Amino acid sequence: MALKKIIRCLAVLALACCLGLASSLALAAGPVMVFAAASTTNAVSDVIKAYEAAGKGKAVASFASSSTLAKQIANGAPAQVYLSANVKWMNYLAEKTLLEPDSRVDLLGNRLVLIAPKGAKKLGPIQAGMPLLKCLGDGRLAVGDPDHVPAGIYAKQALMSLGLWKKAEPRLARAANVRAALALVERGEAPLGIVYSTDAAITPKVTVLGRFPESSHKPIVYPLALLKDEATAQAKDFWQFLQSDQAKAIFTKYGFSVR
């Protein structure tokens, strides 16, 4: 009798272990959680489609300002892959030891441009002394908030380099991310905006007035990394796919430079 009880208990334990293993495998097989800079929305969405079409698994992306995403991750958001629009916010997570060791790579590059609603007249070269305020009229200059949004940080650096920052700062329309700044110009709510060239390229509603000299701001670099303790085998597979020739072709199509 005692032997039967022991066998029954062992069977229950074995079943519990199997169920626990199945649960763990189901969790591991869930969609990869990708946190990516707002400026990569279209490109990363297409990369995810290509990844899933290849039968490699599922991925879900959350797009926002790199700063917003980094703070969410630091506060426990379940991100597995993080693609930032600048090194500052990747460094922020690195300092908190939240990155998977040896997973950080510089994936992409970009350019900064001055835009206006479709049909606007060209201003000439983007340089020191350009009539920026005259072109604004009574309107404002749409930018990602320079206090934390990467595109806004680069915009501030560029304007400072060209001697335009002091006059431009009081006239800024500070947006939550670069896509929000783009939308202000698209809707005609701002006569000018500073965004990435890749953002301007996705809409026919704006005109690119010119590129800011690359020497006027720090290099625009998009670092990629896995998040420590969240990097499942599936997440590592997607991280590798982002660096594949297929993914690079998609990023190039949207105007990013690949590194």
N, C-alpha and C positions, 0 to 999 in steps of 0.2 A: 504493500500500500504506500509506504513511504517512498519507494522507488518511483511509483507512478506520479506522485506529487512532484518529485524532483524533476522527472522528465517533462511534466506539464509546465513547470516553472521555467525550465530551460527553453522550451518551445516558445513561451510567451516572451522571454528575453530576446530570443533570436528574431521573433517577429518585430519587436520594438526596435531592435537595431536596424533591421531591414527598412522599416518605415522611416527611421531617422535618416538613414543613408539616402533613401529616395527623396526625402524632403530636402536634404542638403544638395543633392544633384539637381533637383528642380530649381532651387535657389540659384545655383551656379549657372544653370542653363537659361536663366531669365535674361531679358534684354540688357545689353551693356548701357550704362548710364553715362552719357557724354555731356560735359559742360563745356560750351564753346562760345567764344566771343561773338557778339551780335553781327559783326562784319563778315563772319564766315557762314552765316545762316544758309544762303543758297548753295554754296559749295559743299558744306558738310552734309546738308540734307541729301544732295545728290550722291555723295560718297556713301552715305548710309543705304541709299537705294541700291547702289552697285554692290555693296557688301551683302545685303540681303538677297539680291538677285543671284548672287554666286552661291547661295545656299550655305553661307558661313554662319548664319545666326541672325539675331535681332539686335538692334541698337535704337536707343531713344535719346534725343538731344534736347538740352535746355539751353536757350540762347539768351544772353543778356550782356551787360557791360562786364568786362573781365574782372573789375573790382568787385562788383556785386556777386559774381560767381565765386570768386576767391573767398570772400567773407562768408558766403553760404557754406562752402566746403569747410572752412575753419570752424564753423558752428555745428558741423556734423552732418551736412547734406550728403546723401549717399552717392556721390559722384565716383566714377571709376577711372574716367579719362578726362583730362582738363587741357583745353587748347586756349591759350591766352593771346591777347593782341599786343602784349608787351612783356618785357622781362620783369618789370617791377612787381606785378602781382603773382608771377610764378616764384619770384624770390621770396615774397611774403609767405607763401605756403612752404617753401623750402626751409625757411627760418623756423617754422613751426614743426619741422620734421614730418610733414604730411605726404611727401613724395616718395614713390617707390625708388629705391636706389638704382642709379644708372639708367633710369627710364626717360630722363629729360633730354629732349633734342630740339634744335631750332628747325622748325618745319617750313615756315613760309616767310615771305617779305611782302611789302606793299609800298604804295606811294600816297602822298598827301596832295589833295587838289582843292581848288576854290571853285565852287559851283554857284549857279544862279538858276532861276526858273527857265524853262525852255524858251528859246528865242531871244535871250538877253544878248546884248552886244558885248563883244570881246573887250577886255581891258588892256591888253598888251601884256608884257612879261610880268610875272610875279616877282617883285623885287622891292628893295628899299625905296621909299618915296612914292610908291604907287598910290593912287587916289582912292584908298579903301573907304574912308568915311564919306567921301563925295558919292561914291557908288551906293552906299547904304541909304543915303537920303535920311528919311525919318525912321527907317527900319532897323532891324537888328541882325547881327551875324550869328547864324546858327552853328553851334559846335557842341560836341560832347562835353560835359562839365569838366573843365580843366583840373578840377580838384581831385578827380579820381578816374575819369573815363580816358583810356589810352589815346583815342583819337583827339580828345581835347587837350591832353597833355602834350602831344606832338604839335598840335595847333598853336598852343601857347609858346612852345619853344621856337617855332617858325616865326611867329609874329614878333617875338622878342628879338630874334636874330635880325629881322628886317626893320627893327625900330618902330614897329607899329602897335606893340602891345598896350602901351599906356593909353593910347587913344581908343583902341578897340575894346579894351576890357569893360568899360562902362556900357558898351553897346552889345554885349553878348546875349544871345538867347541860349541858355545852358540846358542841354538836353540830357536825359538819363543814359543814353547810349548813342552811338554814331548813327544807327538807323533812325532814331527819333529826330536827330538833327537833319538827316536827309529828308524825312517826311515834312519838316517845316518848310523846306525849300520847295519840295514837290507841290505842296498845297499853296504856295505863294505867300505863306505867312512870314517868311523871311526872304529878303532880296538876295542874300548871299549866305553861303555856308561853307564850312571846311570839313571834308570827309575823306575817306580813302578812295582811291581811284576805282577800286573794285565795287564800292557802293554806288558811285555815280554810273558805273557801267550797266547796272541792272535795271535802270529805269529810263524811259524816253522823256520823262517829265523835267529833266534838268539839263543844263548846258555846262560843260566843263570850261571854265574861263582860263585855266592854266594850272600847271603843276608847281608846287613849291620846290625850290632847290633842295636836293637831298642833303646838302651841307647845312641847311638852316635848322635841322632838327636831328635828334638821335636816330640811328637806323631803326626802321619799323620791322621788328622781328616778332614772329609768332612762335613761342615755345610750346612744346607738347610734352605731357608727362602722364604717368599712371599715378593713381593715389594709393598710398601705402595702406595695407589692410583691406583694401577694396579691389585689388587687382587680381581678379579671377583669371583662369586660363582663357575664357572668352574675351575678357577685357584686353588681355595682352594680345590676343589675335586681332582685335579691332585696332589697337594701337599700332600694330605692325602693318595692317592694311592701310592706315592713314599715310604710311610712308612708302607704299607700293607705287609702282609706275602707273597703275590704273588710277589711283587716287590723285597722284601728281598731275596727271593729264586733266582731271576734273578741276583741280585748283588753278591750273594754267588757263583753262578755258574761261574761268571767271576773272582772270587778270592778276592773280597772285604770282609772285615769283617763288619758285621752289628752291629749297636749299639742299 
